[in-house]
Amino acid sequence: MPWLSVQHAKGRKILRVEAGIAMAFNISDHVLVPKHMLLSAEQAEQLLKKYGIEAGQLAKISKADPAVKDMKPAKGTIVKIVRKSPTAGKTVYYRVVV
């Protein structure tokens, strides 16, 4: 059953609607959702060193994103996303959890 909640944040009202289907199926099993993996601290360090960047320079992903929510990632964790591509075979993206 869907439910609504109204949250107040910094003088604004935020309407939140939850469909209540989180238990119905695992979203990561859907064919259109690319594979998401959490990197270990060592893997993250190697990645940042390889590209000469800091974690804050990566694109962001919310810890509430349905694709990673069940992994319960900590803020600052790096997520590796592998997408299938018809031209490149597969492409890899990295996001930092906020």
Phi and psi restraints in degrees (value plus and minus 20) as a CYANA .aco file:
   2 PRO   PHI     -84.2   -44.2
   2 PRO   PSI     130.3   170.3
   3 TRP   PHI    -158.0  -118.0
   3 TRP   PSI     134.2   174.2
   4 LEU   PHI    -138.0   -98.0
   4 LEU   PSI     129.1   169.1
   5 SER   PHI    -165.1  -125.1
   5 SER   PSI     128.4   168.4
   6 VAL   PHI    -135.0   -95.0
   6 VAL   PSI     104.3   144.3
   7 GLN   PHI    -133.3   -93.3
   7 GLN   PSI     125.3   165.3
   8 HIS   PHI    -126.9   -86.9
   8 HIS   PSI     104.2   144.2
   9 ALA   PHI    -158.8  -118.8
   9 ALA   PSI      96.7   136.7
  10 LYS   PHI      30.5    70.5
  10 LYS   PSI      28.3    68.3
  11 GLY   PHI      57.4    97.4
  11 GLY   PSI     -15.5    24.5
  12 ARG   PHI    -134.8   -94.8
  12 ARG   PSI     128.7   168.7
  13 LYS   PHI    -116.9   -76.9
  13 LYS   PSI     112.0   152.0
  14 ILE   PHI    -137.1   -97.1
  14 ILE   PSI     101.5   141.5
  15 LEU   PHI    -112.2   -72.2
  15 LEU   PSI     104.4   144.4
  16 ARG   PHI    -136.7   -96.7
  16 ARG   PSI     107.0   147.0
  17 VAL   PHI    -137.5   -97.5
  17 VAL   PSI     104.4   144.4
  18 GLU   PHI    -133.2   -93.2
  18 GLU   PSI     112.8   152.8
  19 ALA   PHI    -100.3   -60.3
  19 ALA   PSI     -38.0     2.0
  20 GLY   PHI      53.1    93.1
  20 GLY   PSI       4.0    44.0
  21 ILE   PHI    -125.9   -85.9
  21 ILE   PSI     -10.5    29.5
  22 ALA   PHI     -76.5   -36.5
  22 ALA   PSI     -54.0   -14.0
  23 MET   PHI    -106.8   -66.8
  23 MET   PSI     -30.6     9.4
  24 ALA   PHI     -91.1   -51.1
  24 ALA   PSI     -59.3   -19.3
  25 PHE   PHI    -178.9  -138.9
  25 PHE   PSI     141.6   181.6
  26 ASN   PHI    -110.9   -70.9
  26 ASN   PSI      95.7   135.7
  27 ILE   PHI     -81.5   -41.5
  27 ILE   PSI     -48.8    -8.8
  28 SER   PHI     -89.5   -49.5
  28 SER   PSI     -32.9     7.1
  29 ASP   PHI    -104.0   -64.0
  29 ASP   PSI     -28.9    11.1
  30 HIS   PHI     -91.4   -51.4
  30 HIS   PSI     121.0   161.0
  31 VAL   PHI     -82.0   -42.0
  31 VAL   PSI     -48.4    -8.4
  32 LEU   PHI    -109.3   -69.3
  32 LEU   PSI     -25.3    14.7
  33 VAL   PHI    -114.9   -74.9
  33 VAL   PSI      98.5   138.5
  34 PRO   PHI     -89.0   -49.0
  34 PRO   PSI     141.8   181.8
  35 LYS   PHI     -90.9   -50.9
  35 LYS   PSI     108.8   148.8
  36 HIS   PHI    -133.9   -93.9
  36 HIS   PSI     112.3   152.3
  37 MET   PHI    -155.2  -115.2
  37 MET   PSI     119.4   159.4
  38 LEU   PHI    -104.8   -64.8
  38 LEU   PSI     113.9   153.9
  39 LEU   PHI    -105.9   -65.9
  39 LEU   PSI     124.8   164.8
  40 SER   PHI     -92.2   -52.2
  40 SER   PSI     148.6   188.6
  41 ALA   PHI     -80.3   -40.3
  41 ALA   PSI     -59.8   -19.8
  42 GLU   PHI     -87.4   -47.4
  42 GLU   PSI     -62.3   -22.3
  43 GLN   PHI     -83.8   -43.8
  43 GLN   PSI     -60.9   -20.9
  44 ALA   PHI     -83.5   -43.5
  44 ALA   PSI     -63.2   -23.2
  45 GLU   PHI     -82.6   -42.6
  45 GLU   PSI     -63.0   -23.0
  46 GLN   PHI     -83.4   -43.4
  46 GLN   PSI     -61.2   -21.2
  47 LEU   PHI     -81.8   -41.8
  47 LEU   PSI     -68.6   -28.6
  48 LEU   PHI     -84.5   -44.5
  48 LEU   PSI     -58.6   -18.6
  49 LYS   PHI     -87.5   -47.5
  49 LYS   PSI     -61.7   -21.7
  50 LYS   PHI     -77.6   -37.6
  50 LYS   PSI     -62.9   -22.9
  51 TYR   PHI    -116.3   -76.3
  51 TYR   PSI     -23.4    16.6
  52 GLY   PHI      43.6    83.6
  52 GLY   PSI      21.3    61.3
  53 ILE   PHI    -147.8  -107.8
  53 ILE   PSI     152.7   192.7
  54 GLU   PHI    -129.0   -89.0
  54 GLU   PSI     137.3   177.3
  55 ALA   PHI     -76.2   -36.2
  55 ALA   PSI     -56.0   -16.0
  56 GLY   PHI     -84.3   -44.3
  56 GLY   PSI     -35.4     4.6
  57 GLN   PHI    -106.7   -66.7
  57 GLN   PSI     -29.4    10.6
  58 LEU   PHI     -98.2   -58.2
  58 LEU   PSI     138.5   178.5
  59 ALA   PHI     -83.1   -43.1
  59 ALA   PSI     135.6   175.6
  60 LYS   PHI    -120.8   -80.8
  60 LYS   PSI     133.8   173.8
  61 ILE   PHI    -159.9  -119.9
  61 ILE   PSI     115.9   155.9
  62 SER   PHI     -95.3   -55.3
  62 SER   PSI     123.2   163.2
  63 LYS   PHI     -88.5   -48.5
  63 LYS   PSI     -32.3     7.7
  64 ALA   PHI    -112.1   -72.1
  64 ALA   PSI     -20.8    19.2
  65 ASP   PHI     -79.0   -39.0
  65 ASP   PSI     110.3   150.3
  66 PRO   PHI     -75.6   -35.6
  66 PRO   PSI     -49.2    -9.2
  67 ALA   PHI     -91.5   -51.5
  67 ALA   PSI     -45.1    -5.1
  68 VAL   PHI    -139.3   -99.3
  68 VAL   PSI     -28.0    12.0
  69 LYS   PHI     -75.0   -35.0
  69 LYS   PSI     -62.0   -22.0
  70 ASP   PHI     -91.0   -51.0
  70 ASP   PSI     -37.8     2.2
  71 MET   PHI     -98.7   -58.7
  71 MET   PSI     -34.2     5.8
  72 LYS   PHI      30.7    70.7
  72 LYS   PSI      38.8    78.8
  73 PRO   PHI     -94.2   -54.2
  73 PRO   PSI     125.8   165.8
  74 ALA   PHI    -101.3   -61.3
  74 ALA   PSI     134.2   174.2
  75 LYS   PHI     -80.2   -40.2
  75 LYS   PSI     113.6   153.6
  76 GLY   PHI      75.4   115.4
  76 GLY   PSI     -30.5     9.5
  77 THR   PHI     -89.0   -49.0
  77 THR   PSI     125.1   165.1
  78 ILE   PHI    -119.3   -79.3
  78 ILE   PSI     113.4   153.4
  79 VAL   PHI    -128.6   -88.6
  79 VAL   PSI     111.1   151.1
  80 LYS   PHI    -118.4   -78.4
  80 LYS   PSI     107.8   147.8
  81 ILE   PHI    -138.0   -98.0
  81 ILE   PSI     103.5   143.5
  82 VAL   PHI    -131.8   -91.8
  82 VAL   PSI      95.9   135.9
  83 ARG   PHI    -129.4   -89.4
  83 ARG   PSI     121.8   161.8
  84 LYS   PHI     -97.9   -57.9
  84 LYS   PSI     119.1   159.1
  85 SER   PHI    -150.8  -110.8
  85 SER   PSI     112.0   152.0
  86 PRO   PHI     -86.3   -46.3
  86 PRO   PSI     -43.9    -3.9
  87 THR   PHI    -121.2   -81.2
  87 THR   PSI     -57.0   -17.0
  88 ALA   PHI    -120.7   -80.7
  88 ALA   PSI     -25.6    14.4
  89 GLY   PHI      68.3   108.3
  89 GLY   PSI     -89.0   -49.0
  90 LYS   PHI    -170.8  -130.8
  90 LYS   PSI     129.3   169.3
  91 THR   PHI    -144.9  -104.9
  91 THR   PSI     126.7   166.7
  92 VAL   PHI    -136.2   -96.2
  92 VAL   PSI     113.1   153.1
  93 TYR   PHI    -145.8  -105.8
  93 TYR   PSI     133.7   173.7
  94 TYR   PHI    -146.3  -106.3
  94 TYR   PSI     120.9   160.9
  95 ARG   PHI    -155.2  -115.2
  95 ARG   PSI     128.7   168.7
  96 VAL   PHI    -125.0   -85.0
  96 VAL   PSI     116.7   156.7
  97 VAL   PHI     -96.2   -56.2
  97 VAL   PSI     110.7   150.7
